[in-house]
């Protein structure tokens, strides 16, 4: 088998694994009970958006969960 073909197969497998991991992350995020918007400014939170999932903050105190957008998080850290 040529190196080019091996590289092509390896790349295809890598892309397939990345896609599978992305879907698993989306499923896990959507299964967690979180509010649909920021607890401070009511900005909408899209549970299927990976960037939002990685940048927004979740504060859990017992059974209650607060979801905070990055801009509100910055404001709260400054004060």
C-alpha positions, 0 to 999 in steps of 0.5 A: 500500500502506498503512503498516500493511500495510508495517509488518506485512510488515516485522515478519513478515520480521523475526520469520522472520529471527530464528527462522532465526538462532536455528536456525542458532545451535543447529545451530552449537552442537550441531556443536561438540564440547563436554562435556555438563557443567561441568568443575568442578562437573558441572552439566548443559549443555543445548546447545540452550539459548540462555541457557546458550550465551551465559553459559557459558565455554569454555576451549580449550587445544589439543585439550582444551576445558573448559566452565565454568558461570557460578557456577564462573566467578565463584568462579574469578575471585574467587580 
